């Protein structure tokens, strides 16, 4: 019997240790696993390396984790936004490290880790400061830079619906990095707005197969997802 | 937008210029900021598919007030809609579209463009600034045609079209065409080639506000105003 459901966010993040590398899904607020991050803050793990597209905005979620001083280093593509002052303050004070990665390279490095590809060549960033010091190679008469796979101990992601096997579907642009991160972490923890019965998710529509997911935590029931009028196929 | 010269186009007029040149059926990525205006200027008889790199192909206009969905946003993190025929996908697929050469055109903003097509648009290199690159380097390395939409000069009046970029580069030799408030300029093996001038703007004026040599290649390109015939208005 496979049942990956955890009772609550605290139980799901209990064993994350100091110094862990953690992927956090989301693009801005969309797809941000806020309740899992809140549980991680409460749990107390520190000296974390966080891989996420952004470095938090406002004062909740990832911004709160950074503000609490738990993040030693961010690996991200866009740590600047209108309301990303929490990261900016710590960065300027030298209290947090930053590895800046082009967005597509970040996605592909995560994908590579999940797919068992240790490194790859890409034309992105060739001739810029972000390619400096990295091995280069020429393919089909095009200069490329070597980038390494990027895996993690834990991925915290947000799904729209899950079943007990960990099969996941997402909501619109909240999908973003989550399916990649799910493949690239030792332990993938998905918070979800709905847990449905086995067989309720259309196998043709499952985005993340359950093999990539270790823990599922129901946060709330989203009425729009459970409204049968939204499904024309009979599947959820 | 402060006008570079009295005859300079405003943001919407530049956007109409770009929109006019986007062909029916094109897959297009519009950068955050000024290029976003282009979406509103695409003629209704054209079917242009907008890509936003956070994971949506077939981006529609912003929703009416009150109908925003926090999980349906564009790369600028603003609420958008999904047009009929739209699809959602994860970031690796989204950047496969970009890096894999599947997108026809991207339009980006710029800090500087060099005569050889070098682009600087992600960092001023200022010590206290938080560096952020997003998808710009991927876009310029993979999209078939890279257009820049920008004012011709900075707010301080400094030319943005230069012999060599001073700011950190986004990509080398990547820009194909620049739309400014004064002119449409192609990047060619010979350098900057003026294709069109805004109405009332002279080649000498543009040359005086450009820090690299200009070639006049207007004869090989039709001249028209983005509106078709009307004079620019505020």
Interface residues (C-beta under 8 A of the other chain):
Chain A: X27 X28 X29 X30 X31 X53 X77 X78 X79 X80 X81 X84 X87 X88 X91 X92 X98 X100 X101 X102 X103 X104 X105 X106 X107 X108 X110 X111 X122 X123 X124 X125 X126 X127 X128 X129 X130 X170 X171 X172 X173 X174 X175 X176 X177 X178 X179 X180 X207
Chain B: X52 X53 X54 X55 X56 X69 X70 X71 X72 X73 X74 X77 X82 X88 X89 X90 X91 X92 X94 X95 X98 X99 X128 X129 X130 X131 X132 X133 X134 X135 X136 X137 X138 X141 X142 X168 X169 X170 X171 X172
